[in-house]
Structures are given as C-alpha cells and as structure tokens.
Amino acid sequence: MTEHVEWSEADTPAPPASTAVTPADAADAARLVAFGLQPKLAPARDQEYTELLRRYREDPAFARLADAVAAGLGLVVLEVSPRAGMAVTAAEDSVFAVRMGDYARRAAADSGDRFLHGLAHLAVAALAFPRPEDLADDSYIGRVTVNGVDAFVRQACRRLEERAEERGENTDPATDAPGLEAAWRIWARRSATGATKDARRPAASTTGIVAKALAFLTDSGFLQRTGDDNGGTYRTTARYQLQVRDMAGNAALAELSELGVVPVTDGTATLLPAEDTDDLDLVADAGLPFHS
C-alpha cells in the first residue's frame, strides 16, 4: 500500500533565485561588443564604455553574457581591460572577418602582389615585436617606419636567397608558389620606390605596399601614425599586441622572425648590416625602426 503524502506550501522547495537576463542586460552586453568593434575608440574617452568595462570585470554573469553575444557574432574576445577596451578578433566564419586574400585583391589585381601584401603584414608584426618578451610585456610599444619595414624585408629576402643557394634550390623569381620562398623572390626584384610623373610613391612599389599595409593597420586601430619621417612612422597599440600574440604560432611569422635579421640584446632592435649591400636596393634613409 502506498502512502500518499501531501506537500504543504511550507514543505515545497523554494525556486532558485532568478537569474533571468533582462532586455536591458542584453542591450548593455551588445553595446559593449559594439564598442569593441570600434578599435580606434579609447575607453578613457567614453564614460559609457568605461562603465561597461567595469561591469564586465566585476559582474561574472554580465561578462558571460557579453562573451556569448561576441561568440554569436563570430568574434573571439582577446582581452577586456581599461588599456585595450574590449579587444576582439573575428573568427574565420564571422561576417566581420577581413581575409588577407580579400584585402590583397582590393589592394592589387596582380596575384604576385597579393603575396607581397601578405609578406608586408608579416614583416610589420615581426619587426614591431622581435622578441617573445616584447609580446608578453603589456607596457611594450613597438615602432616601425615604411622605409624601415621595406629594408627589413629586403634583408630577409637576402637571407632566404642565401639559404636557398646553400640548399641548391632554384633561386629564379617565381610567382606561382605560396609561402615566403615565393614572396621574397617577387619582393627582391620589385623596385623599392619606382617613379611617377608627379613624384608620388607608386602603389606597386614595395614601399607603396608597406604604406598600404600600415595605413590599413592604422585604420583598424592596430597602429597609430606618429610622423612623416622615413615614409611614415608608426607606433603599436595594445590591440595590435594582442593580435600578434594571437597569431604568434603562424608558421610564416615564425620563419621570418627566426632569420636573425633583427638582433635584440638590450631592448633595442635594429637590422644586421649585410656583408654586401650594393644590390639590396635599399631606399635612401631607410629609417630602420628602433624600439623603446
């Protein structure tokens, strides 16, 4: 015989505390992600942004909600802090993703030039943060110049050519193979500056390609232009440091960094002098970048 037990209101377990997300919470989380998609906006210059960052750090439930909103948009949260704001990067399938192929196609019609635009971006990252500890130090600021990046790539091209000769590999220029080995061949035979009737820098010159890459990074909030010397001088932002950390495992970046073109011993980076620079086609006053 089964005994029937009636539950009184006093015996009924209390429902768990409400953790329902309100429309206002969702709007605030989406607003924070929207701020993160404005890379040039400094948190210190916007009170609402600052307050939402504080809420993210102090309210775990709100932080999870904001992370979920970002994930739903195909964004990866790299860091949320007063220095970087809500730093996000787009996953490959995100509508916010800017693919190097798309960028290069907009920048140049020639397929060989697309390799060069990719190499320019790798070179900027390698030269801005030449040591692992530079990436790990939140206070580190890298500085690069247009002419300095071009000089760096040309010396890297020289190293790659020497390595290919040592291996007995074909060193003739080629444009139909991916990777650094093809890119340096194209870069090495391209004019650094070229010439136009009105003295402008041709977009297809290597310094023109570097300038395009640096302008894109500046528009994306990764660099800040600091002057016009040496083709244009730039400093890195916290967001760029986070982006380079994220891509630090990139094989091509690692290969470029390991060429030994940029020796760093005391926190200052420069280029190693080549044994014979007559054929390096370096631009005048290359303005090799230094770091502090």
C-alpha positions as CSV (number, residue, x, y, z in Angstrom):
1,M,0.0,0.0,0.0
2,T,1.4,3.3,-1.0
3,E,1.0,6.1,1.4
4,H,0.0,9.4,-0.1
5,V,1.9,12.4,1.2
6,E,0.6,15.8,0.7
7,W,3.1,18.6,0.4
8,S,2.2,21.8,2.2
9,E,3.4,25.2,0.9
10,A,5.9,25.3,3.7
11,D,7.4,22.0,2.6
12,T,7.6,22.9,-1.1
13,P,11.2,23.6,-2.1
14,A,11.8,27.2,-2.8
15,P,12.5,28.0,-6.5
16,P,16.1,29.0,-7.3
17,A,16.9,32.7,-7.3
18,S,16.0,34.3,-10.6
19,T,19.0,34.7,-13.0
20,A,16.9,35.7,-15.9
21,V,18.6,38.0,-18.4
22,T,16.7,41.2,-18.8
23,P,16.4,43.0,-22.2
24,A,18.4,45.8,-20.6
25,D,21.3,43.4,-19.7
26,A,21.3,42.0,-23.3
27,A,21.3,45.6,-24.7
28,D,24.3,46.5,-22.4
29,A,26.2,43.4,-23.4
30,A,25.6,44.1,-27.1
31,R,26.6,47.7,-26.6
32,L,29.9,46.6,-25.1
33,V,30.6,44.4,-28.0
34,A,29.7,47.3,-30.3
35,F,32.3,49.4,-28.6
36,G,34.8,46.6,-29.1
37,L,34.2,46.8,-32.8
38,Q,35.3,50.4,-32.9
39,P,39.1,49.8,-32.5
40,K,40.0,53.5,-32.6
41,L,37.8,54.3,-29.6
42,A,39.8,54.7,-26.4
43,P,37.8,53.6,-23.4
44,A,39.1,56.6,-21.4
45,R,37.3,58.9,-23.8
46,D,33.9,57.4,-23.4
47,Q,32.2,57.2,-20.0
48,E,29.7,54.6,-21.0
49,Y,32.4,52.4,-22.5
50,T,34.4,52.7,-19.2
51,E,31.4,51.8,-17.1
52,L,30.5,48.8,-19.2
53,L,34.1,47.6,-19.0
54,R,34.0,48.0,-15.2
55,R,30.7,46.0,-15.1
56,Y,32.3,43.2,-17.2
57,R,35.2,42.9,-14.8
58,E,33.0,43.0,-11.7
59,D,29.9,41.1,-12.7
60,P,30.7,37.5,-13.9
61,A,27.1,37.0,-15.2
62,F,27.3,40.1,-17.3
63,A,30.8,39.0,-18.6
64,R,29.4,35.6,-19.7
65,L,26.5,37.4,-21.4
66,A,28.9,39.7,-23.3
67,D,31.1,36.8,-24.3
68,A,28.1,35.0,-25.6
69,V,27.0,37.9,-27.7
70,A,30.5,38.2,-29.1
71,A,30.6,34.4,-29.8
72,G,27.3,34.6,-31.6
73,L,28.7,37.2,-33.9
74,G,31.7,35.0,-34.7
75,L,34.1,37.1,-32.5
76,V,36.8,35.9,-30.2
77,V,37.4,38.1,-27.1
78,L,41.2,38.6,-26.7
79,E,41.1,40.9,-23.7
80,V,38.8,43.2,-21.7
81,S,40.7,45.8,-19.9
82,P,41.0,49.6,-19.5
83,R,44.1,49.7,-21.7
84,A,42.7,47.7,-24.7
85,G,38.9,48.0,-24.1
86,M,37.0,45.0,-25.3
87,A,39.6,43.7,-27.8
88,V,38.0,41.2,-30.2
89,T,39.1,39.4,-33.3
90,A,36.9,37.8,-35.9
91,A,36.8,34.1,-36.4
92,E,37.2,32.8,-39.9
93,D,33.5,32.3,-40.4
94,S,32.5,35.7,-38.9
95,V,30.8,38.3,-41.1
96,F,33.4,40.7,-39.5
97,A,36.4,38.7,-40.8
98,V,38.8,40.6,-43.1
99,R,40.6,37.9,-45.1
100,M,44.1,38.7,-46.3
101,G,43.0,37.4,-49.8
102,D,40.1,39.9,-49.9
103,Y,42.4,42.7,-48.6
104,A,45.1,41.9,-51.1
105,R,42.6,41.7,-54.0
106,R,41.3,45.2,-53.1
107,A,44.9,46.4,-52.9
108,A,46.2,44.8,-56.0
109,A,45.0,43.0,-59.1
110,D,48.2,41.0,-59.7
111,S,48.4,37.7,-57.9
112,G,52.1,38.2,-57.1
113,D,51.3,41.5,-55.4
114,R,48.9,39.6,-53.1
115,F,51.9,37.6,-51.8
116,L,53.7,40.9,-51.2
117,H,50.9,42.4,-49.2
118,G,50.8,39.3,-47.0
119,L,54.6,39.5,-46.5
120,A,54.4,43.2,-45.6
121,H,51.9,42.4,-42.8
122,L,54.1,39.6,-41.5
123,A,57.2,41.8,-41.6
124,V,55.4,44.6,-39.6
125,A,54.4,42.1,-36.9
126,A,57.9,40.6,-36.7
127,L,59.6,43.9,-36.6
128,A,57.2,45.5,-34.1
129,F,57.7,42.7,-31.6
130,P,61.0,41.0,-32.3
131,R,61.2,39.1,-29.0
132,P,58.7,36.9,-27.2
133,E,59.1,39.0,-24.1
134,D,58.0,42.0,-26.1
135,L,54.7,40.3,-26.8
136,A,54.4,39.4,-23.1
137,D,55.1,42.9,-21.8
138,D,51.9,44.9,-21.7
139,S,53.9,48.2,-21.5
140,Y,56.0,47.5,-24.6
141,I,55.4,49.7,-27.6
142,G,56.9,48.8,-30.9
143,R,57.8,51.4,-33.6
144,V,58.1,50.9,-37.3
145,T,58.6,53.0,-40.4
146,V,57.6,52.4,-44.0
147,N,61.2,52.5,-45.2
148,G,62.4,50.5,-42.3
149,V,59.9,47.7,-43.0
150,D,61.0,47.6,-46.6
151,A,64.6,47.4,-45.6
152,F,63.9,44.6,-43.2
153,V,62.1,42.6,-45.8
154,R,64.8,43.1,-48.4
155,Q,67.4,41.9,-45.9
156,A,65.2,38.9,-45.1
157,C,65.0,38.3,-48.8
158,R,68.8,38.2,-48.9
159,R,68.9,35.7,-46.1
160,L,66.3,33.5,-47.8
161,E,68.2,33.6,-51.1
162,E,71.4,32.6,-49.4
163,R,69.6,29.7,-47.7
164,A,68.2,28.6,-51.0
165,E,71.6,28.7,-52.6
166,E,73.1,26.7,-49.8
167,R,70.4,24.0,-50.3
168,G,71.0,24.1,-54.1
169,E,67.4,25.2,-54.7
170,N,66.2,27.2,-57.7
171,T,66.5,31.0,-56.9
172,D,64.9,32.3,-60.0
173,P,61.9,34.5,-59.4
174,A,58.6,32.6,-59.2
175,T,55.0,33.7,-58.6
176,D,53.0,30.5,-58.6
177,A,54.1,29.0,-55.3
178,P,52.8,30.1,-51.8
179,G,54.9,31.0,-48.8
180,L,58.0,33.1,-48.0
181,E,60.2,31.3,-50.6
182,A,58.0,32.7,-53.4
183,A,57.3,36.0,-51.8
184,W,60.9,37.0,-51.3
185,R,61.7,36.3,-55.0
186,I,58.9,38.7,-56.1
187,W,59.8,41.3,-53.5
188,A,63.6,41.3,-54.3
189,R,63.0,42.1,-58.0
190,R,60.4,44.8,-57.3
191,S,61.5,48.5,-57.2
192,A,61.5,50.0,-53.7
193,T,60.2,53.3,-54.8
194,G,59.6,53.5,-58.5
195,A,58.8,56.8,-60.1
196,T,55.7,58.7,-61.2
197,K,55.4,61.9,-63.1
198,D,54.1,63.8,-60.1
199,A,56.7,62.3,-57.7
200,R,54.1,60.1,-55.8
201,R,55.0,56.7,-54.5
202,P,53.6,54.1,-56.8
203,A,51.2,51.6,-55.1
204,A,53.0,48.7,-56.8
205,S,56.5,49.6,-55.4
206,T,57.5,47.8,-52.2
207,T,57.4,50.9,-50.1
208,G,53.9,51.6,-51.6
209,I,52.8,48.1,-50.5
210,V,54.2,48.6,-47.0
211,A,52.5,52.0,-46.7
212,K,49.2,50.4,-47.7
213,A,49.6,47.7,-45.0
214,L,50.5,50.3,-42.3
215,A,47.6,52.5,-43.3
216,F,45.2,49.5,-43.1
217,L,46.5,48.6,-39.6
218,T,46.1,52.2,-38.6
219,D,42.5,52.4,-39.8
220,S,41.9,49.1,-37.9
221,G,43.2,50.6,-34.6
222,F,46.3,48.5,-34.5
223,L,48.8,51.3,-35.2
224,Q,49.0,55.0,-34.6
225,R,50.8,57.3,-37.1
226,T,53.3,59.4,-35.3
227,G,55.1,61.3,-38.1
228,D,56.0,61.5,-41.7
229,D,59.8,60.7,-41.5
230,N,61.1,57.7,-43.4
231,G,58.0,57.2,-45.4
232,G,55.8,57.4,-42.3
233,T,56.4,56.4,-38.7
234,Y,54.0,54.4,-36.5
235,R,53.7,53.0,-33.0
236,T,51.8,49.9,-31.9
237,T,48.7,49.8,-29.8
238,A,47.5,47.4,-27.2
239,R,45.1,45.8,-29.7
240,Y,47.9,45.1,-32.2
241,Q,50.0,43.5,-29.5
242,L,47.0,41.2,-28.7
243,Q,46.5,40.4,-32.3
244,V,50.2,39.5,-32.8
245,R,50.0,37.3,-29.7
246,D,47.1,35.5,-31.3
247,M,49.0,34.9,-34.5
248,A,52.3,34.1,-32.8
249,G,52.0,30.5,-33.8
250,N,51.8,31.4,-37.5
251,A,54.5,29.4,-39.3
252,A,55.4,32.1,-41.8
253,L,55.8,34.7,-39.0
254,A,57.9,32.3,-37.0
255,E,60.1,31.6,-40.1
256,L,60.5,35.3,-40.7
257,S,61.4,36.0,-37.1
258,E,64.0,33.2,-37.0
259,L,66.0,34.6,-39.9
260,G,68.2,36.6,-37.5
261,V,67.8,39.8,-39.3
262,V,66.7,41.7,-36.2
263,P,69.2,41.2,-33.3
264,V,67.9,42.4,-29.9
265,T,70.1,42.3,-26.9
266,D,69.2,45.3,-24.6
267,G,65.7,46.1,-25.6
268,T,66.8,48.0,-28.8
269,A,66.2,46.4,-32.2
270,T,68.0,47.2,-35.4
271,L,68.9,45.5,-38.6
272,L,72.1,43.5,-39.0
273,P,74.4,45.1,-41.6
274,A,74.7,43.0,-44.7
275,E,78.2,41.9,-46.0
276,D,77.4,43.5,-49.3
277,T,74.5,45.9,-49.6
278,D,75.2,47.2,-53.1
279,D,72.4,45.0,-54.6
280,L,69.9,45.3,-51.8
281,D,68.1,48.2,-53.4
282,L,67.5,49.9,-50.0
283,V,65.7,53.2,-50.1
284,A,67.6,56.3,-49.0
285,D,67.5,57.0,-45.3
286,A,65.7,53.7,-44.6
287,G,64.9,54.8,-41.1
288,L,65.4,51.4,-39.6
289,P,62.9,51.2,-36.7
290,F,64.0,51.3,-33.1
291,H,62.0,50.2,-30.1
292,S,61.7,51.6,-26.6
